[in-house]
């Protein structure tokens, strides 16, 4: 998965209980004052204790100035799409273009039927949703006359479009199953799942279905905004999703943007959630924006210049001698040595130009927490080395005809090394930020910390960052070679060469990073737990 590049938005998902109607309005106005982007309410017309969603949204829109409002999500079986289209367009006009439309296929069929609505099978409900989208878009389109749509569940028999919304209202689908996700990719402007039903670890697979459907329909994957209803607490130690201080939320939500493309986060709150809403708006939202902006800037940084990281001359596979800083035994952490053999006749950089860090001071003091950080780095690198062995095994199976190219590519793309965006910085940096989740927003990036704590590490940090971009390109070469083999199986030699080059660059880089950083990690007060 990837970052789709959308601007970040933050909002709130309010409870529509009639008994606490005043609290809902207070929270909506607070969200507006705090600068949040979105206010939403759930739509369950059969729930006798709930306010009507459209009435509540209208009052919220009238009492706020900036936030956009939307149902999260409309219960379609009880809201005829032709009337819904006019309702949404009318409120959009009256609010100055501040309405979006979340749609769902329907659930709780006993309750829907009890209100006089239809009972639909899963297949029927998906088909009805697709017809409803066509009806809504037809009635929003200006200049048409006598629109006719003949569907199994919804039809238009000469209806006149209008009124036209004040802006292009987004249609966001609450989707979880394959058919609904595919429809999202084909037809929708946004995808709106909820974390309790689609936890973070499931987003990648769901996103893939949406992306595949979008591409098959001739759309760009970035045409679909990814929104996410979330719930959490600011207590806890950060061991679980959104269970900890604001810095945990910042790191975890930024990771969802950078890795899974989520760009809108909607906080589900209770009536008495003023404090949580304030922290979400005043601490989490700006923190996530700052972190994502930093990482996007790194990801779009220009490639290293030839003068700074020049490739070595082509040669036969050969042994090499490590260049770099040695780690004193008293540090208590042993970097993994370079294997010393190169499989590829070409190398993407000249290893003899790698800068070394400062020599270790015999009076340096090493802390247990610092040693643990260095050991964490090696452990994560060991995982990448294991994955490299897996890549070589998969390619060997392809060469021998025991595995098809598509299956090999799918497995490789699921690996950490492929999902990790090397352009974001060192893998150890990503590990410290995402896995341990214990350092503050002021200390997001390991490299800036190292440079600040010991300026003599500047050249090493710069070189490591340059090598990250090269590794990103080498990984893409492996993927390109796999794709090429689908059309031309005879190009197997290109795949073998690409994997050999990946082996050389990855093992060389990981070893260089460890012998350069293990000692400073143990010595410097970086604030990494």
Rosetta blueprint (number, residue, H / E / L):
1 X L
2 X L
3 X L
4 X L
5 X L
6 X L
7 X L
8 X L
9 X E
10 X E
11 X E
12 X E
13 X E
14 X E
15 X L
16 X L
17 X E
18 X H
19 X H
20 X H
21 X H
22 X H
23 X H
24 X H
25 X H
26 X H
27 X H
28 X H
29 X H
30 X H
31 X H
32 X H
33 X H
34 X L
35 X L
36 X L
37 X L
38 X E
39 X E
40 X E
41 X E
42 X L
43 X L
44 X L
45 X L
46 X L
47 X L
48 X L
49 X L
50 X E
51 X L
52 X L
53 X H
54 X H
55 X H
56 X H
57 X H
58 X H
59 X H
60 X H
61 X H
62 X H
63 X L
64 X L
65 X L
66 X L
67 X L
68 X E
69 X E
70 X E
71 X E
72 X L
73 X L
74 X E
75 X E
76 X H
77 X H
78 X H
79 X L
80 X L
81 X H
82 X H
83 X H
84 X H
85 X H
86 X H
87 X H
88 X H
89 X H
90 X H
91 X H
92 X H
93 X H
94 X H
95 X L
96 X L
97 X L
98 X L
99 X E
100 X L
101 X E
102 X E
103 X E
104 X E
105 X L
106 X L
107 X L
108 X L
109 X H
110 X H
111 X H
112 X H
113 X H
114 X H
115 X L
116 X L
117 X L
118 X L
119 X L
120 X L
121 X L
122 X H
123 X H
124 X H
125 X H
126 X H
127 X H
128 X H
129 X H
130 X H
131 X H
132 X H
133 X H
134 X H
135 X H
136 X H
137 X H
138 X H
139 X H
140 X H
141 X L
142 X L
143 X L
144 X L
145 X L
146 X L
147 X E
148 X E
149 X E
150 X E
151 X L
152 X L
153 X L
154 X L
155 X E
156 X E
157 X E
158 X E
159 X E
160 X L
161 X L
162 X L
163 X L
164 X L
165 X L
166 X L
167 X L
168 X L
169 X L
170 X L
171 X E
172 X E
173 X E
174 X L
175 X L
176 X L
177 X L
178 X H
179 X H
180 X H
181 X H
182 X H
183 X H
184 X H
185 X H
186 X H
187 X H
188 X L
189 X L
190 X E
191 X E
192 X E
193 X E
194 X E
195 X L
196 X L
197 X L
198 X L
199 X L
200 X H
201 X H
202 X H
203 X H
204 X H
205 X H
206 X H
207 X H
208 X H
209 X H
210 X H
211 X H
212 X H
213 X H
214 X H
215 X H
216 X H
217 X L
218 X L
219 X L
220 X L
221 X H
222 X H
223 X H
224 X L
225 X E
226 X E
227 X E
228 X E
229 X E
230 X E
231 X L
232 X L
233 X E
234 X L
235 X L
236 X L
237 X L
238 X L
239 X L
240 X L
241 X L
242 X L
243 X E
244 X L
245 X L
246 X H
247 X H
248 X H
249 X H
250 X H
251 X H
252 X H
253 X H
254 X H
255 X H
256 X H
257 X H
258 X H
259 X H
260 X H
261 X L
262 X E
263 X E
264 X E
265 X E
266 X E
267 X E
268 X E
269 X L
270 X L
271 X L
272 X L
273 X L
274 X H
275 X H
276 X H
277 X H
278 X H
279 X H
280 X H
281 X H
282 X H
283 X H
284 X H
285 X H
286 X H
287 X H
288 X H
289 X H
290 X H
291 X H
292 X H
293 X H
294 X H
295 X H
296 X H
297 X H
298 X H
299 X H
300 X L
301 X L
302 X L
303 X L
304 X L
305 X L
306 X L
307 X L
308 X L
309 X L
310 X L
311 X L
312 X L
313 X L
314 X L
315 X L
316 X L
317 X L
318 X L
319 X E
320 X L
321 X L
322 X L
323 X L
324 X L
325 X L
326 X L
327 X L
328 X L
329 X H
330 X H
331 X H
332 X L
333 X L
334 X L
335 X L
336 X L
337 X L
338 X L
339 X L
340 X L
341 X E
342 X L
343 X L
344 X L
345 X L
346 X L
347 X L
348 X L
349 X L
350 X L
351 X H
352 X H
353 X H
354 X L
355 X L
356 X L
357 X L
358 X L
359 X L
360 X L
361 X L
362 X L
363 X L
364 X L
365 X L
366 X L
367 X L
368 X H
369 X H
370 X H
371 X H
372 X H
373 X H
374 X H
375 X H
376 X H
377 X H
378 X H
379 X H
380 X H
381 X H
382 X H
383 X H
384 X H
385 X H
386 X H
387 X H
388 X H
389 X H
390 X H
391 X H
392 X H
393 X H
394 X H
395 X H
396 X H
397 X H
398 X H
399 X H
400 X L
401 X L
402 X L
403 X L
404 X L
405 X H
406 X H
407 X H
408 X H
409 X H
410 X H
411 X H
412 X H
413 X H
414 X L
415 X L
416 X H
417 X H
418 X H
419 X H
420 X L
421 X L
422 X H
423 X H
424 X H
425 X L
426 X L
427 X H
428 X H
429 X H
430 X H
431 X H
432 X H
433 X H
434 X H
435 X H
436 X H
437 X L
438 X L
439 X L
440 X L
441 X H
442 X H
443 X H
444 X L
445 X L
446 X H
447 X H
448 X H
449 X H
450 X H
451 X H
452 X H
453 X H
454 X L
455 X H
456 X H
457 X H
458 X H
459 X H
460 X H
461 X H
462 X H
463 X H
464 X H
465 X H
466 X H
467 X H
468 X H
469 X H
470 X H
471 X H
472 X H
473 X H
474 X H
475 X H
476 X H
477 X H
478 X H
479 X H
480 X H
481 X H
482 X H
483 X H
484 X H
485 X H
486 X H
487 X H
488 X L
489 X H
490 X H
491 X H
492 X H
493 X H
494 X H
495 X H
496 X H
497 X H
498 X H
499 X H
500 X H
501 X H
502 X H
503 X H
504 X H
505 X H
506 X H
507 X H
508 X H
509 X H
510 X H
511 X H
512 X H
513 X H
514 X H
515 X H
516 X H
517 X H
518 X H
519 X H
520 X H
521 X H
522 X H
523 X H
524 X L
525 X L
526 X L
527 X L
528 X L
529 X L
